[in-house]
Amino acid sequence: MKFNSAIFAILIFIQFGYAQNAEIPESIKEHIKARIDEGFNPSVALAYIEGEQVSYFNYGITEVKSGKSVNENTVYEIGSISKVFTTILLADEVLKGNMKLDDPISNYLPKAVTIPEYNGKQITLKDLATHTSGLPRMPDNFKPADYNNPFADYTVDLLYDFLSSYELQRAIGTQYEYSNLGMGLLGHILELHTGKAYEDLIKNRITEPLGMTMTGIAFTDVMKANLALGHNEQLEVVSNWDINSLAGAGAIRSTTSDMVKFITANIETSDTSLNRAMKLSHEIAFTDDSKNFNIGLAWHFGNKNTITWHNGGTGGYRAFTGFLNDTNRGVVVLTNSVSSVDGVGMKLLDAPVTLELPKKAEFPDVVEISNEALDIYIGKYQLAPEFIITITRKNNQLLLQATGQPQFEIFPSAENKFFLKVVEASITFNNDETGKVQGLTLHQGGQNMPAPKIE
């Protein structure tokens, strides 16, 4: 769910301009073929929209060892693209007069839940919808029992516990920080407000009106039969994610043919409540002039606000969708691995990006270390005043969790050296003469960042 800080800052904003082309260029097709033939993606399903014309290009298979060929009806997880479905629901409620963007979220949550404030200011619905609430990317009590399906056991009670205990670190509505937590909370608020489950809201207000029969959260038999299995960096099959209490952040599955209907509805102008809600979601809702940055209700912008887009990712999938403003052109790109396809989508929306094959991920050999030896690394390490790295152990696996982020496995390459597989980074634990751990050093992006042990 394509994952503030020195670690895992993945979201990249691309701002460019390029020439039109009515068909999918052969260079794009060749790039996709190379990605799959070279083992970066098992499959890519692409749809390019120009007015009433839709061009599909599908290449690869649903599972790397024994899958079937993909097509426009193949089902993929779309991850954080779900966020724009969530904000369209919000916009619909606003236009119907049932909610206001400036409403404090405390209006919609149980009174027993203490909502964090900053200098007397309350978090609003718009703050959640624009990632400016001050809430972190993920709650610090997000500790999955199964890291292959990490959201499955995160409950509403845990969400409420986090909100009631969290202290905001900055003023509300002043700074963008991408937050799965915030958008998942917005989806939950919409459920409480309407008395309907998030999936039912999506179905009744978006997918059914648009004829998106292969889009939803719970798998139908037909969706399951057409599923492309997710794959990790090593192209091993991984579990699908079940996102329950935070569904509004990234729980939806879909196909290119269905997403074409969704993007076409966003591009066109019609006198329907759904289209009016879509148009409201496209309007700039937050601006940071110091960073030349704008965001709508979840929708991001590129090329001086000429491209409206969102991407997504879960444990085994990446997705991109967007459209060129004031035109009838849009694009959908879905893949069943964690190798991003954003560049393909941006290129088709006239961004002069250079499409290159990703670098093959290379990891050191994992060495065996006893549980007793692993235990000396357990503790909290302070990378910055408000940024702590917590190391824990589950069975014979060490886990790393940075402030406001999910836990990740770390793997030993030597007795005091560990590496991550979700991002190109490694850790060296620093011992004194007696062998006691005094701190760690995070190695990432050419930087070596020390963090003393504080607990």
N, C-alpha and C positions, 0 to 999 in steps of 0.2 A: 504494500500500500504505500506503490512506487513510492523510504525511511529517511539549531541554535548552536552551535557548539562546534568544538574541533572535530567531533566524531559524527560520522554519518550525515553530513550536510549534503544531501543528494540533489535537492531541487535546483535546476539550472534554468535561468530565463534566457531565451534566445530572441534577439531582436535584429531582424534582417529584412531584405526585399529582393525579389527574383522574377523571372519572366513567366508568363502564362503558358500552359500547355493543356489541350483538351483531353489527351489520352495519357495513360500511365507511360512515362518514358521507358524505353528499353533499358536505360542505365539504372533505373530504379529496380526493374525486374531482375537485372543481372546482379545487382547488389544483394537483393533478397536471396536469390539462388545461392550466391557465394556464402552468405551467412549460414545457410542451412547445410550446404555441401561441406563447409569447413567446420561444422560442429558447434556453432554458437547458438542456434535455435533449431528445435525439431521442426517447427513450422512457422509460417507467417501468413496471416489472412489480411488482405488489404482491400479497401474499397475507396475509390476516388469518385467524388460527386461533382458534377457540373450541371446545374439545372436539373432537368429530368433525366439526364444521362448518368448512369452509374457504371463504372468500370471496376470489375473485380479481378484481383490477381491472388491466387492461392498456391502455395508451394510448401511441400513437406508433409509430415504425417503426425497423427495424433499422439503417438508414443514412439520413442526413438528406436525401440527394438522390434515391435510387432504391431505398430499402429496402422491406421488406414489413412488415405489421402484426405486432406482437409478441404473444405469448401466454405461458401458464404454462410452455411447453416451450422458450422462447427462452433461449439460452445467454449468460451474462454472466461476466466475470471477477469473483470475489468477494474478491480481494485478501487483506487481513489477517484476514478471517474464517477463512481457512485455519489461523490460529494455534490456534483452539480444536479443530480436528481434530487438530493436533499434540499438544496437551496431553491430549486424550482418549486418544490412543495411549500417551502416557506414563503416564496413570492406569491404563490397562489393564495395562501391564507391572508397575506397582507392585502392583496388586491380585493379580496372578498370582505375586507374590513374586520376579520377575525383576530388579527394580530397586527402589531406595529413593529417595524425594525428596531425602534428605539426602546421597546419594552424591555425592562430588566428580566433576565432569565429567572430570577427568584419568583416572578409572578406565576411561573408555570411548574415549579418544582415543589415537592412536599416541604411543608414548613419545618419539618424536623431536620432538613438538610441545610447546613450553613454554607452559603455561597460566598467565596472569597471576594473582598472588596479592596480597593486601593485608594487611600485618602478620601474615603467616603463615596467614591464613585462605584457604581455597580456595572457588572458585565451585562451587555444587551444582546439581543438576538443578532443584530448586525455584527457585533464584535465576534461572535462565533462564526458567522457566515463569511467573514473576511480574514479569519486567522489573526485577529488583533485583540483577543480577549486577555492576553497575558498568561493563559493556561499553556502548559508545556505540550510538546509533541505527543507524549504518552504519559500516563499516570505512573508515579513511582511505586505503586502497589500492583503493577502489572507483572506478575510472576507466573508464567504458564506452567501447568503440569506437563504439557506436551508441546515442545517447541516446534514441532512440525505442524501444529494446529493451534497457534498461540493465543488466539482470541476466544477460543471455545469456552473456557471456564472463567472468563472475566465477567462478573455479574453486575447487576444494577446496584446491589448492596456495596460491592467494592467501589463502584463509581461514586456513590454517595459518601462513602468513608473518605475517599480521596478528596472530594470537594470540601468536605467539612473540616479537613485538617490542613489543606494547602494554603500557603501564604504567597500571594502574588509578589513578583520581584520587580515589577515596573508598572507605570501608569497604564490603565486600560485604554484601548483605542488609539495608541500612539505608535505601535511598532508591529510589523508583520512577523509572525512566527508560525510556520505551518504546524497545524495541530490536528492529528487524528482524533485525539481526545475531544477537542472542541467541537468538531463536526459530528462525531458520534453522539456527543451530548445534545447537539441540535436535533438530530434524528430522534433521540429519546424524548426530547421536549415535544416534538411534533406528535409523537405517539400519545403522550399524556394529554396534550391539548385536544386532540381529535378523538381520543378513545379508540383508535385503531392501530393495529400493528404496522410497523414501517413497511413491511412487504405489501400489505393490503393497500396502503396509501400509494405506493409506487404503482401497483397494478391498476387501481381504480382511476388514478388521475393522470398517469403517463403511459404505461405500456399498453393497456387495453384500448384507450382512445387512438393510439398510434398503430395498433395491430402488431405489437411486438410480442409475438406468442412464444418466443424462445428466450425471453429475458425474465429473470427473477432471482430470488435468493435460494429458496428450496428447489432442489432438482426435481423436475418432472421426469417421468420415464423417458420421454423423447429427448429432453435435454441431456440426461445421463447417457443415452445411447449415442449422442453426437458430441460428447465431451472430448476435448483435447486435454490429455493429462499434463499436469504441470511438471516442470523439470528445474533442478537447481543448476549451479555453475558447472557441475560435472556431468550434466545431462542425465542425472538420476531422477527417477520419478519420485515426486513428493506429494504430500497430502493436500487436498483442497482445504481451504480455510473456512471455518464456520464462525462468522462474526455476528454475535448476538446482541449484546447490550449496546455495542457501538456500531450497529449495522449501517447507520448513515454515513460512516466514514469510508466504507469499502466493501460491502457484502455482495454486490450484484454480479451476476453472470450474464453474458449475452453473446451475440454473434455479430459478424459484420453486417449481415442483411438487416438485422433488427436495429443496429446502431446507425445504419444509413437512414432509417425512418426517423430516428431520434435527432440526428444532425440536420436532416432536411427540414424537420419541424422547427428547429432552432433558427435555420437560415431564412425560411419563408416568413411572410407576414400575413396573418389571418385573424379574423374576428372571433377567436375562441379564447376561453379562459386560460387554457394551457399555453397558447402562443403568447398571450399577454404576460403570463408569468415568466415564460422563457425570456422575453424581451427585458423584463425588469431585472432578471438575474444577470443579463449582459451589461447593465449599466455600471459605470465606475462607482464603487461604494466606499473605497478607501484609497487615499493618495499619500505617498511619501515623496515629497518633492526633492528631498536630499538624496534619494536613491533613484529618482526618475522612475518610480514604481507605482503602478496602479493595479487594483484587483476589483473584480465585480463581486457578485455573490458566489464565491468559490471559483468562478472562471478567471483564468489568468490571461494576460495579454502579451503579445510580442510584436516586434516591428512597429514601434511607436503606436501601439494600440490598433494595428491593422489586422492582427491575428488573434482570435479568441480560442483558447485551448485548455485542455486538462489532460493529464496523464494518470497512470495508475500502475500499481504493482502489488502482488501478493507473493507468497512463498515460491510459486513456480510459474508466474505469469507477469507479463508487462503489456501495457496498452496505451494507446494515444488516440485522441480525437480532437478535432478542431475545425474551424472554418475561417475563411478570409472575409473580413467584415465588408459589408456593402457589396457583396458579390453573391453568386449562387454556388460557390465552390467550397467543398468540405472534404474531409478525409477521416478514415478510421483505419487503425493498424493494430492488430492483435497478435500476440505470440504466446506460446506455451513454454517459455523459459524466462530466466531473469536477466537475459541480455536485452538491453533497451532497444526499442524501435522508434524512439522519439524523432531521431534524425530523418527517418523516412517520411514521417508525417509532416515535419516542418519543411522539408525539401519540396514536397508537393504543394505546400501553401506559400511557395515563393521565397523561402529562406535560402540564401546562398551558402548553405552548409556543405561541407565536403564529406561525402559518405565514405567512411573507411571501416574496415572490419575491426571489431574490438580486439584487444590483446588477450591472448589466452591467459586465463588465471593459472598461476603457478604457485603451489603451496609446498612448504617444506614437509619432510616426512614427520609423521607424528610418533613421538617416543612414549614409552610407557613410564608413568610415574605413579607411585603408590598413593593411596588416599592420605596417609600420614604426611607424606611430603607435600601433597597439594594443600593440606590444611594450613601450612605456614603462610600461604598467600591470601587467605581469607581476610577481608577487612575493607575499610573505606580509605580512599586515596583522593586528596584534594587537588584537582587540576586547576581550578580557579575558585575565587571566593564563594560563588554560588553553584559550582559545578563539581560534583563528586562522582568518582568511579567506585562502584561497589562490587567486590569480588566475593562470590559465594560458591559453594560446591553442592552438587546433587549427584549422589552415587560417586562415580569416578570422573565426573565432568565438572570443570571449572566454568563459571558463568560470570559474565561482565554485564553490569547495568550502569549506564551513565544517567545523570540527573534528567528526569523527564523523558526517558527513552526506554524501549523494551530491553529485556535481557538477551544476550547473545552468547553462544558457546565460544570459548577460546581453547585452543589446542596447543599442547606442549611440543616444541621442536627441540628443546634442551631443558635442563632442570629448572632454569629460571627464565626461559624465553618461551613466549606463547604468541600465537597468531590468530587472527579472525578470518573467516571465510566469507562473511557477508560484505566486507569492505576491505580494501587493501591497507591493512594496518597490522602492527604487531606491538607486543609489550615486553619489556625487560623488567623483571623485579630486581630491586637493588638491595643486597644483603650487607650487613656489617661483618666484622671479623668473626663474630660468634655464630653467624648464619641467620640472625634475626632480620626479617624484612623491614627495611626503613622507608621504602617507597617504590614507585614504579616509574618507568619512562614510556610514554606512548610515542610510537614512531608512525607517522602518517604524513603523506604529502610532502616528503622531504624535511619534515620538522621532527625534532626530538623534544617532547614536552614532559618535564618532570612533574610528578605528583607525589608529595610526601604522604606517608601513611598517617592517618589521624585517629583511627580506631582499630 
